[in-house]
């Protein structure tokens, strides 16, 4: 399966969260709130005859400027289990539109500031494993 197709399937799932922009590729100038999907690593040949590959993605959620009072509350909503949950959205179609056998969002990490240009934003990383051919 093509990595671009997997990334597009994940982006489609995340795009179901109202008001959240999604970038299937790293943008030059992200406009928060935005979820940016990036590929970290690939583990090949986990089954006989190259039957399964694990793609490890990071969804970086950038919610707002550090100086904004409600940036942390926004991040809390995306990290939780409610209607804005990144985990719920990613796993809403675990085949990512038919591009994967399964996918799993396993953790949120790296909560803190990220500087883009001259502006510091509040962001968090979500680890997603995609099991495909």
C-alpha positions in Angstrom: 0.0 0.0 0.0 1.2 3.5 -0.8 2.2 5.6 2.2 0.4 8.6 0.7 -2.9 6.6 0.6 -2.5 5.6 4.3 -1.8 9.2 5.2 -4.8 10.3 3.3 -7.0 7.8 5.0 -5.8 9.0 8.4 -6.4 12.6 7.4 -9.9 11.8 6.4 -10.6 10.2 9.8 -9.2 13.2 11.7 -11.0 15.7 9.4 -14.3 14.5 11.0 -13.5 16.7 14.0 -15.3 19.9 13.4 -13.1 23.0 13.2 -9.8 21.1 13.1 -7.6 21.5 10.0 -5.6 18.5 8.9 -2.3 18.4 6.9 -1.4 15.0 5.4 2.0 16.5 4.7 4.1 18.9 6.8 2.9 22.4 5.9 5.2 25.5 5.5 3.0 27.7 7.7 0.5 25.7 9.8 -2.6 27.6 11.0 -3.8 26.2 14.4 -5.8 24.3 15.3 -4.2 21.8 13.0 -3.2 18.1 13.0 0.0 17.4 11.0 0.6 13.8 10.0 4.2 12.7 9.6 5.8 9.2 9.1 8.4 8.3 11.7 9.5 4.7 10.8 8.5 1.5 9.0 9.0 -2.1 10.2 9.0 -4.5 7.3 8.3 -8.2 6.9 6.4 -9.0 10.1 4.6 -11.9 8.4 5.7 -14.6 6.0 6.2 -13.5 2.4 6.2 -9.8 3.3 2.6 -10.0 4.4 2.6 -7.2 6.9 4.3 -3.9 7.4 3.9 -1.5 10.4 4.0 2.2 9.7 4.6 4.4 12.7 3.2 7.9 12.3 3.0 10.9 14.5 0.0 13.2 14.5 1.3 16.6 15.9 -1.6 18.6 17.1 -0.9 22.3 17.3 -3.7 24.1 19.1 -2.8 27.8 19.7 -0.2 30.2 20.9 1.4 29.6 24.3 0.1 33.0 25.4 -3.5 32.1 24.8 -5.3 31.2 28.0 -7.5 28.5 26.5 -4.8 26.7 24.4 -4.4 24.1 27.2 -8.2 23.5 27.5 -8.3 23.0 23.7 -5.5 20.4 23.9 -7.3 18.7 26.8 -10.4 18.3 24.6 -8.4 16.7 21.7 -6.5 14.4 24.1 -9.7 13.2 25.9 -12.4 10.8 24.9 -15.1 13.3 23.9 -16.4 14.4 20.5 -13.0 16.2 19.8 -10.9 13.2 20.6 -8.0 12.6 18.2 -7.9 8.9 19.3 -11.6 8.4 18.6 -11.3 10.1 15.2 -8.2 8.2 14.1 -9.8 4.9 15.0 -13.2 5.7 13.7 -12.3 3.7 10.5 -9.5 1.4 11.5 -8.9 0.4 7.9 -8.3 4.0 7.0 -10.6 3.8 4.0 -9.4 0.3 3.1 -5.7 1.1 3.0 -4.8 -0.8 6.2 -5.5 -4.0 8.1 -5.8 -2.0 11.3 -4.6 1.2 13.0 -4.1 2.1 16.7 -3.4 5.4 18.4 -1.3 4.3 21.4 -0.1 7.4 23.2 0.1 11.1 23.5 3.5 12.6 24.4 5.7 15.6 24.0 3.2 18.0 25.4 4.6 21.5 25.3 5.7 24.4 23.2 6.7 24.2 19.5 8.2 27.2 17.7 7.2 27.8 14.1 8.7 30.9 12.5 8.8 33.3 15.4 5.7 32.1 17.2 5.5 29.5 20.0 2.4 27.3 20.0 1.1 24.6 22.4 1.3 21.2 20.8 1.3 17.5 21.5 2.3 14.4 19.6 0.1 11.3 19.2 1.7 8.0 18.1 -0.2 5.9 15.6 0.7 2.5 14.3 -0.8 1.4 11.0 -0.7 -2.3 10.0 -0.8 -2.8 6.3 0.8 -4.7 3.4 
